[in-house]
Amino acid sequence: MATNRHAIIRYQTLDRCFRNPGRKYYIDDLINACNYAIYDFTGIIEGIKKRQVFDDIRFMESPQGWNIPLEHIRDGHKVFYRYSDLTFSINNQPLNESEVRQLKEALLTLSRFKGMPQFEWVSEITTRLDSGLGLSHSQYQIIQFEQNDYLKGIDHITPLYNAILYQKALDIEYRSFKQETPYIIVLHPYFLKQYNNRWYIFGKNDKNKLIVNLALDRIVAINESKVEYLINDSIDFEEYFDDVIGVSVQNEEPAKLIELKISNQLFPYIQTKPLHGSQKIKEKQIDFTMITLNLIPNYELESLLLSLGEGIEVLSPESLRNRISERATEIVNNYKNKNAD
C-alpha cells in the first residue's frame, strides 16, 4: 500500500473521478485532480508523480483496498479510467484490511476507558463493531496495559465524577482497612486519582475541614448529602502531588531533602525511570551513586524504597532511614520465625 499523509485525499479524489460519467479521466487528468485536491485541502503543492497514482489505483483494485470495479478503457493511444458500475464508491464499501487493523488498534486503546465516566458508550460500540464488522480480536495478544478488570469499587467512579462536576456533597459509607464497622463521612469531593491500580477520591471532610483521600474499593455506599457543597478555592490538584509519591499527602507537612545511596548495578534502572521528578545526582563513585530527592516522606515512598531491596540505602533524613530499617528488620524476622517453625 502506498501510504503518506495525503493518501486519503488521493483515494477520495480518484473515487470521484472514476464515478464521473461526463468526463474521460486519463492518467495526467488524475494526477492534476489529485494535486488540485491536495492543494485545495492543505494549501500545499504536492506535485505527485505518475507512479504514485498507478500505485494508488493498484491498491484500490486490490482486496487490501476496496476491490474497485475499474475499467481501463483504451482511447486511441491513450487509456482513460472509469467504474464499470457508476453507482460504486469506496465510501459505500465495507472497511478494507488496513482500515480494520487501524480500527482494532483504536478499539484496543478505547477499551482502557471502559467503566469510566463519559465513556459508557465504549462497551456498546466495541460489541457492535465486533459483531457487525467482524472485528474479532487477534488469536494472540500483542500489547497489554496495566489494568485490573476486576478492580473493586470502579463502579463508584461515575457517581463521584458527577458529584465533582455538579458540585454535590456526599454521604459516603466507608469501611477502612483498620475498622470492620463502616461509618459515614460527609465529603466535599474535588479530585479522582489512580495510583498503583487503585482509585482514590480526594475531598474536604465536612467535620474537620481537612483534605482526606478515600480508597474507592473501601466505599460501601454513596448518597447525596443535604450539606451545602464547599467549593475548592485553595488547592490546585495539578500541583498537590508534586512533592509526594503516591496519594498519601500529610496536611501542612513540608518536603524534605532525601539522600539515597544506590549500587551502580541498580542505578541504570533508576536513571532511566526516575523515582521522582526532583531526582538529582549528587555524587558518582565506582561502586555506587548518590542521588537526592525533594519529597514528603510517606508510606508509598517507604514501600518503593523497600521494593528496590539491597541495591539502595537511605542516608538521610534519619527518621526515614530508621523507618526503613525497622520495616526491613520486620521482614527479616518474618523469615526467621518461619525457619524456626
N, C-alpha and C positions, 0 to 999 in steps of 0.2 A: 504494500500500500504506500502510495506517495503521500507523505504527511508533512505539513508545515502549518504555520499559524493561519494561512489563508485557504486551506483545503476546503473547508465547509462552504466558503463563498464561491469557490470554483465549482463544486459539485452542484450547488443550487443554481448557479448561472447556466451550467451545461444542461441541467434538467429543464430549465425554462426554454432554452434554445431548441432542444430535441422535441419539445411539445408544441412548438410554434408551426402551424400548418401554412402560414402565409409567407414564409421565407425559407430559402435554402441556406443552411449554415455549412460552409466549407471550413477547413481547419484554421485558416487565417481569420475567418469571421469569429470562430470560437475563441481564439486567442485574444482578439480585440475585445470581445464581450467580457471575458474574464478579467482582463486588465482594467476595463472601464468599471466593472462592478467592484473590484478591489479598491480602485481609486475613489469611487463614489462612497464607499463604506468607510474607508480608513484615511483617505487623503494621501495615500502612498502610491506612487507609480511603481508597480511591481515589475513589469516587463518580463512576464513569464515566457518560457520558450515552448516551441512546438512539442518537444519531447515530454514536457510536463503535462500538456493537455492529452497526449496519447497515453501517458501513464494513468491519468485520471480516468480516461474512457475505459481502459482495460480493467481498472479497479471497479468501476461502476458496473461493468458487464460481468464481473466475477461473482461467485457465491459469497465471497467475503464482503462484497459490496451489496448491490441490490438486484443483480441478475437483470439488468435493464434490457428491454426488447429493442435494441438499437439496430437500425438498418444502415449499412454503408452503401449508399446509392451512387453509382458511377454516372457522371455527367460530363461526357467528352473525356478529357484527360484529367479531370478532377473528380473528387468524391465529396458529397455532402452527407450530413448525418441527420436522421430523424427517427423517432419512435415508430415502430410498426403499429403500435396501439397508442393513439394520441391522447387517450384518457389516462395513460400510465403516468405516475410521478413517484419519485423516490420518497416523497413526503407521505404517500399513501401506503407504503410498504412496511412489513414487519422490520424490526431492528436487524441490522446486519451483525455479523460476528464481532466486529470491532466495537460497535455500539453496545452490544450485550456485555462484552467484557468490561467496558468502562462503567456501565450501569451497575454491574456486580460490585465493582470496587467502590462505587459511591454508596451502594446499599450496605456494604460491609462497614463503612465508616459511620453511616447513619445509625446502624444497629447499636452503636455505643450509647445512643441517646434514648434508647427505649426506657420508658418509665419516668423520663424527665418531664417537668412542666413544659407545656407548649409543644411537646414532641409526641403526644399521644397518637398522632397520625402515622408514626413510623411503622409500628407493628402492622397496621392495616394495609398501608401501601406496599410494604415488603411482601406480605402474603398475596396481595392482588397481583403484583408484578411477577412473583414466583410462579403462580398458577396460570396467569393469563399469557405471559410471555415466555414461559419455560425457563425462567432464570434460576433453576435449581443450583445449589452450591456445588462447588468442585468436589470431587471424590476425596480430596485431602486438603487440609487447611494449610495456607501458605503464610498467614500472618495472624498474630494473636495479640490482643490488647489486654492490659492488666485490668480485669473487670470481674467482679464476683456477681454472677447472675442470681445467686441465692442469698444475696445480702439482705438481712433482716432490717426492716424499717424504711426501705426505699419507697414504700407506698406513702410515707409521710411527706415526701419531698414536695409534691404538688400542693397540698393544703398549706404547708409552711411557706412555700414560694408565693402563693397567692396572698397570704397574710402579710408578708413583707410588702408585696406590690400594692395592696389596697390598705395598708396601714391599720391592721387589726390586732389588738391584744389577744392573747390566747391563754386559756386554762389548759395546762399540759399535765397529764397524769404521767408521772415519771418514776421509774424504778432504777436507782443507781446500782452499781456493782457492789456497793458497800451495804445496801439496805435491801431486805427481802420484801418489805411492805412499800407499795407505791405511795407517793404523796403528790399533792397538787402544787405546781409552781405557776404563778401568773407571769407570763413572759411577753415582753415587747420585742418581737423578732426583727432582726436587722440584716442578717447575713447567713448564707449557707456555704459550707466549705467541706470539701472532701480531703481526707488525709489517710494514707495507708489503707485504702479500700474501705474506709468507714466515713459516713457523713455526720456532720455536726451542724447544729443551729446555734448562732450567736445572737444574744439579745440582752435587754436590760431586765433584771429581776425586779419586779414591782415592789417587793418587800424591802430590799436594802438598796435599790437603785444602782447595783453594781452589774458590770457586764459578766455574763456567765455563758458557758457553752454546754449544750446537751447533746449526747450521742443519740442519733435517731433510732438505733436499734434498742435503746432502753426506754423509748417512749411507748406508753401503753395506749393512750388516747389523747386526742386533740379536740378542743371545743373553743368556740369563740367566746371571749370574755366580755363582761359588761363594763370592765375598766376602760377608761379613755386611753387611747394609744399615745404613748410618749414618743415623739419624733426623735430620731437620732440626729443631734445637732453638734456632736463633739468628736465623733470617731470616724476617721477615714479608713475603711477596711482595706483599701488598696495599700496602705502603709502599716496597718495594725500588726501584721505578721512579719514585718521586716526584720525584727530583732529576735525571732524565735524559730525553732524547728518544730513543725507540727502545729498543734492547736491550743496547747496549754499556755495561756498568757496570764501572768500574775499582775493584777492591777497595781499600778504605780511602781513596779519593780524595774530598776534601771538595768541596761545592758552592761555586761562585764567583759573584760578582755580575757579570753581563754587561750592558754598556750598548750599546744599538743606536740608531742614528740612521736614521729611516725617512722617506722622502718622503711628503708628505701625499696624493700620488696613490695610493700603495700602502697607506697606513695604514688606510683603511676596511676593507680585507680582513683586515689583522692585528687590527683591533679586534673584528671580528665573528667571526673564527676565530683566537683567541689562539695564539701559538706554544707556550705552556706555561701551566699554571695559576698560576705565580708572576709572570706578566706584569703590570707596573705602568707607568703613565705617569709619567715624571719631569719632562718639560718639553714644552710645545707652542708652536711658533712658526708663522709664516705659511707657510713652505715645508716644514717638517719637524716631526716629533715624536720625542722621545727616550723610549725605554722601557727598563726593566730586567728582567732575568730572573735567577733564582737557580737555577743549573744546574751539573752536572758536564759540562764540555766533552767531546764525543766526536765520532766520525766522522759519526753521524747528524745531530747539530746542525750540523756544518760543511756537510753536503750540503743541509740545509734552508735555511740562510742563503744558500748559493750559488744555490739554485733561485729565490730572490727577486730575483736579478740586481742591476741598478744602483740599485734602489729602496731598498737597505739598506746601511748601513755599520757595521762593528763598531768601537766606540770603545775598549772595554776588555773583558777583560784584554788586555794586549799580546800574550801568547802566542797567543790565539785570533785576534786581528787579523792577526798575522804569518802564521798558518797559512792563513787565508782569502786573504790577499794572495798567498801562494805558489801556492795552487791556482788562483786566478784568473789569475795570470801564466802558469801551465802551459796553461790553456785558451786564452789569447790566443796563446801560442807555437804551439799546435797549428794554429791557423788561419793564422798567419803562414807556418809550414812548408808548409802546403797551397798557399798562394798562390805560394810560391817554386817549388814543383814545376811 
